[in-house]
């Protein structure tokens, strides 16, 4: 009887440790995925900004600032 109780306790400990490892690995995967997403997204935004600067397209704010009498003045 004592051996059965000891086996049950060992199984609980093993299960608990396995769940802790699974939880930590899951959190790590989620964090790494978010980091990769934000790195890729920031690179995309930097490329967009670079492309906009190279084409000298006015931003929406510049367009609105220099809009007079339904004529758009681009700088």
Buried (B, 14 or more C-beta within 10 A) or exposed (E): EEEEEEEEEEEEEEEEEEEEEEEEEEEEEEEEEEEEEEEEEEEEEEEEEEEEEEEEEBEEEBBEEEEEEEEEEEE
